[in-house]
Amino acid sequence: MKKIKIALMVLVFVLLIAFPMLDGNLYHQQLMNQVFVNIIVVMGLNFITGLTGQMNLGTAGIFALGAYASALMCTKLHTPVWIGFPIAILVGFLIGRGLGYPSLRVKGVYLSLTTIGFSEVVRLILTNAIDFTGGSQGVQNIPFLNLFGFEFNTPFKIYYLYFGLAIILAIAAARVVSSKWGRVFKAIRDNSDAVEACGIDVANLKILAFTMAAIYGCIGGFLYTHMMGYINPTAFNQDLSVNYLVMMMIGGIGSVAGNILGAVMVTLLPEILRFMQNYYWLIFSIITLIFAVFLPNGIVSLFKKSERQEKHFNIFHSIKKATEVWGGRLAK
């Protein structure tokens, strides 16, 4: 099973590298670029909601601040485009620290309402601060990313940059999940009182999870703004936060592989269903509901189930083999 999994991963990796060369459709390439952005944001959301169990419905606000921070730096202050990347990380760090402290006092639905309020406040400020953000007109003429004089000004060029960044951040996220930090995050989700009784500082770990989620979200916003070249507040509504939560739920909560699968499916499936015209969103919603009912642990649970079945089969086979050997000896 492990060899099959590695072979599938290599095959998918090769296909993704070859995709822009095989499909010259600029819209398809742009759609895949959006998939990479969504993967990064969902992996960030996984730190706080998937691992520590803190419900965050303010992803749209985090995403928006990362996007606007870089866009305004470039258009208002005329700074080099690459400056936006460390600025996005800094903004994410500040947001994470700011949102992390309220999470120490509120839980469950109250934390959800706090993060929703944060997202709405951000959207309203971006809409009403007309002189600074452009209001509902948004920010226009945002420059493309450039590196050592090479400008990423087409979906084809952007594709490989975003693909590489998504891989790097996915490896980092996977290392965190499988490390002692990931195990402690999961322990906090399961029983925070027991973790605190062991002498672990739960407060700092919750703030750390929020900070990591915000940094990933702001990096996603930074990549989105320089991919689109234009942003406005209407794109960062509450539906966007829910959409990211759906991606994590469908793929598999707490799993980086699940985050990737969920982001790919929720981004691409509505586009695949567009041939149904006015009914495509209804069909997509029904499919999402079916996944929620029959696969509550996400698509990734299918692979884990196969691994468990193989493990049980191997155990059964070993027992059977041992029984035959000892039976033969006793017969002699």
C-alpha positions in Angstrom: 0.0 0.0 0.0 2.9 2.4 0.8 4.5 1.7 -2.5 1.2 2.4 -4.3 0.8 5.6 -2.4 4.3 6.8 -3.3 3.8 5.9 -6.9 0.5 7.8 -7.0 2.2 10.9 -5.4 5.0 10.8 -8.0 2.4 10.5 -10.8 0.4 13.4 -9.6 3.5 15.5 -9.1 4.6 14.8 -12.7 1.1 15.5 -14.1 1.0 18.9 -12.2 4.4 19.9 -13.6 3.3 19.0 -17.1 -0.2 20.5 -16.8 0.5 24.0 -18.2 2.4 22.5 -21.2 -0.4 20.0 -21.9 -3.3 22.5 -21.4 -2.6 25.9 -23.0 -6.0 27.3 -21.8 -5.2 30.4 -19.8 -8.4 30.1 -17.8 -7.6 26.6 -16.7 -4.1 27.7 -15.6 -5.6 30.6 -13.7 -8.0 28.2 -12.0 -5.1 26.0 -10.9 -3.3 29.0 -9.5 -6.4 29.7 -7.4 -6.3 26.1 -6.2 -2.7 26.6 -5.0 -3.7 29.8 -3.1 -6.7 28.0 -1.5 -4.5 25.1 -0.5 -2.2 27.5 1.4 -5.1 29.2 3.2 -6.8 26.0 4.1 -3.6 24.5 5.6 -3.4 27.6 7.8 -7.0 27.2 8.9 -6.2 23.6 9.7 -3.8 24.7 12.4 -6.4 26.4 14.5 -9.7 24.6 13.6 -8.4 21.2 12.5 -5.8 20.6 15.1 -6.7 22.7 18.2 -10.4 22.6 17.6 -10.9 26.4 17.9 -13.6 27.4 15.4 -12.3 30.2 13.2 -14.9 31.8 10.8 -12.8 34.9 10.2 -10.5 33.5 7.5 -11.9 36.0 4.9 -10.8 38.9 7.1 -7.3 37.5 7.5 -7.1 36.8 3.8 -8.2 40.4 3.0 -5.7 42.0 5.3 -2.9 40.0 3.7 -4.1 41.0 0.2 -4.6 44.7 1.0 -1.4 45.1 2.9 0.7 44.1 -0.1 -1.5 45.9 -2.6 -1.5 49.2 -0.8 2.3 49.0 -0.1 2.9 48.7 -3.9 0.3 51.2 -5.2 0.4 53.9 -2.5 4.0 53.7 -1.3 5.5 52.3 -4.5 7.6 49.7 -2.7 9.2 46.8 -4.5 6.6 44.0 -5.0 8.7 41.4 -3.0 8.4 43.6 0.1 4.8 42.5 0.3 5.8 39.0 1.3 7.5 39.8 4.6 4.8 42.5 5.2 2.1 39.8 4.8 3.9 37.5 7.3 4.2 40.4 9.7 0.5 41.3 9.3 -0.4 37.6 9.9 1.8 37.5 13.0 0.0 40.6 14.4 -3.5 39.3 13.5 -2.7 35.9 15.1 -1.5 37.5 18.3 -4.6 39.8 18.4 -7.1 37.0 17.7 -5.3 34.5 19.8 -5.9 36.3 23.1 -9.7 36.5 22.8 -9.7 32.7 22.2 -8.4 32.2 25.7 -11.6 33.6 27.2 -14.3 32.4 24.8 -14.9 29.0 23.3 -17.3 27.3 20.8 -20.0 29.4 19.3 -18.8 32.5 21.1 -15.3 32.2 19.5 -17.1 31.7 16.1 -19.0 34.9 16.7 -15.8 36.8 17.7 -14.0 35.7 14.5 -17.1 36.5 12.3 -17.2 40.0 13.9 -13.5 40.4 13.2 -14.0 39.5 9.5 -17.0 41.9 9.2 -15.2 44.7 10.8 -12.3 44.3 8.4 -14.6 44.3 5.4 -16.5 47.4 6.6 -13.3 49.3 7.2 -12.0 48.3 3.7 -15.3 49.5 2.2 -15.6 52.8 4.1 -12.0 54.0 4.2 -12.3 55.3 0.7 -9.3 57.6 0.7 -7.0 54.9 1.8 -8.4 51.6 0.4 -10.4 52.9 -2.5 -13.7 51.8 -0.9 -16.0 49.6 -3.0 -13.9 50.5 -6.1 -11.1 48.5 -4.7 -7.4 48.7 -5.5 -6.5 48.7 -9.2 -3.3 48.3 -11.2 -1.6 46.1 -8.7 1.8 45.0 -10.1 2.7 41.4 -10.8 5.3 39.6 -8.8 8.8 39.8 -10.0 12.0 38.0 -9.0 15.5 39.0 -10.1 13.9 41.0 -12.9 11.7 38.2 -14.1 8.1 39.2 -14.0 5.3 36.6 -13.4 2.8 38.3 -15.6 1.0 35.4 -17.2 -0.9 32.4 -15.6 1.7 30.1 -17.1 4.6 31.8 -15.3 2.6 32.3 -12.1 1.6 28.6 -12.1 5.1 27.2 -11.3 5.9 29.9 -8.7 2.7 29.2 -6.8 3.1 25.5 -7.2 6.5 25.6 -5.7 5.4 27.8 -2.8 2.4 25.5 -2.1 4.8 22.5 -1.9 7.2 24.3 0.5 4.3 25.4 2.8 2.7 22.0 2.6 5.9 20.3 3.7 6.2 22.8 6.6 2.6 22.2 7.6 3.0 18.4 7.4 6.2 18.6 9.6 4.3 20.7 12.2 1.3 18.2 12.2 3.7 15.2 12.7 5.8 17.0 15.3 5.4 17.3 19.1 3.6 20.6 18.4 1.0 18.9 16.2 0.5 16.2 18.9 0.0 18.8 21.6 -2.5 20.8 19.3 -4.5 17.6 18.9 -4.4 16.9 22.6 -5.7 20.4 23.3 -8.6 19.7 20.9 -9.5 16.5 22.6 -9.1 17.6 26.3 -7.5 20.9 27.0 -7.9 20.5 30.8 -5.9 17.2 30.8 -3.1 18.9 28.8 -3.0 21.8 31.2 -2.9 19.4 34.1 0.3 17.9 32.6 2.0 21.3 33.0 1.7 22.5 29.4 1.0 26.1 28.7 -2.3 25.8 26.7 -2.7 29.6 26.4 0.6 30.1 24.5 -0.1 27.1 22.2 -3.6 28.4 21.3 -2.0 31.8 20.4 0.7 30.0 18.4 -2.0 28.1 16.4 -3.8 31.3 15.6 -0.6 33.0 14.6 0.4 30.2 12.2 -3.1 30.2 10.7 -3.0 33.9 10.2 0.4 33.9 8.6 -0.7 31.2 6.1 -3.9 33.2 5.4 -2.0 36.4 4.8 0.5 34.7 2.5 -2.5 33.4 0.5 -3.9 36.9 0.4 -0.5 38.3 -0.8 -0.4 35.7 -3.6 -4.0 36.3 -4.6 -3.7 40.1 -4.9 -0.6 39.9 -7.2 -2.3 37.2 -9.3 -5.5 39.1 -9.9 -4.1 42.6 -10.2 -7.3 44.0 -8.7 -9.1 43.5 -5.4 -12.2 45.0 -3.7 -13.9 44.3 -0.4 -16.9 42.4 -1.9 -14.6 39.4 -2.6 -13.8 39.0 1.1 -17.3 38.3 2.5 -18.5 35.7 5.0 -19.2 33.2 2.2 -15.4 33.0 1.6 -14.7 32.0 5.2 -17.4 29.3 5.0 -16.0 28.1 1.7 -12.6 27.5 3.3 -14.2 25.7 6.2 -16.0 23.4 3.7 -12.7 22.7 1.9 -11.2 21.5 5.2 -14.2 19.5 6.1 -14.6 17.7 2.8 -10.8 16.9 2.5 -10.3 15.8 6.1 -10.0 17.8 9.3 -6.5 17.8 10.9 -4.8 16.3 7.8 -2.6 18.3 5.4 -3.3 15.8 2.6 -7.0 16.3 3.4 -6.6 20.1 3.1 -5.1 19.7 -0.3 -7.8 17.3 -1.5 -10.6 19.5 -0.2 -9.1 22.7 -1.7 -8.8 21.0 -5.1 -12.3 19.5 -5.0 -14.2 22.6 -3.8 -12.4 24.9 -6.2 -12.7 22.8 -9.3 -16.0 21.0 -8.9 -18.2 24.1 -9.3 -16.4 24.8 -12.5 -16.8 21.2 -13.8 -20.6 21.4 -13.0 -21.1 24.7 -14.8 -22.6 22.8 -17.8 -25.7 22.5 -15.6 -26.1 26.3 -15.9 -28.5 27.6 -13.2 -28.5 24.3 -11.2 -24.7 23.8 -10.8 -24.6 25.4 -7.4 -27.5 23.3 -6.2 -25.8 20.1 -7.3 -22.6 21.2 -5.7 -24.4 21.9 -2.4 -26.0 18.4 -2.5 -22.7 16.8 -3.1 -21.2 18.7 -0.2 -24.1 17.5 2.0 -23.5 13.9 1.0 -19.9 14.1 1.9 -20.8 15.6 5.3 -23.2 12.8 6.1 -21.3 9.8 4.7 -17.7 10.9 5.1 -17.6 13.1 8.2 -13.8 12.6 8.4 -13.3 13.7 4.8 -12.0 12.1 1.7 -8.7 11.3 3.3 -10.5 8.9 5.6 -11.0 6.6 2.6 -7.2 6.1 2.4 -6.8 5.6 6.1 -9.6 3.0 6.0 -7.7 1.1 3.3 -4.5 1.2 5.4 -6.4 -0.1 8.4 -7.9 -2.9 6.4 -4.5 -3.9 5.0 -3.1 -3.8 8.5 -5.8 -6.1 9.8 -5.3 -8.4 6.8 -1.6 -8.6 7.5 -2.2 -9.4 11.1 -4.7 -12.1 10.2 -2.3 -13.5 7.6 0.5 -13.6 10.2 -1.7 -15.4 12.8 -2.8 -17.9 10.1 0.8 -18.6 9.1 1.9 -19.0 12.7 -1.0 -21.4 13.4 0.0 -23.5 10.3 3.6 -23.7 11.4 2.9 -24.6 15.0 0.2 -27.0 13.9 2.7 -28.8 11.6 5.2 -29.1 14.5 2.6 -30.5 16.9 1.6 -33.1 14.3 5.2 -34.3 14.0 
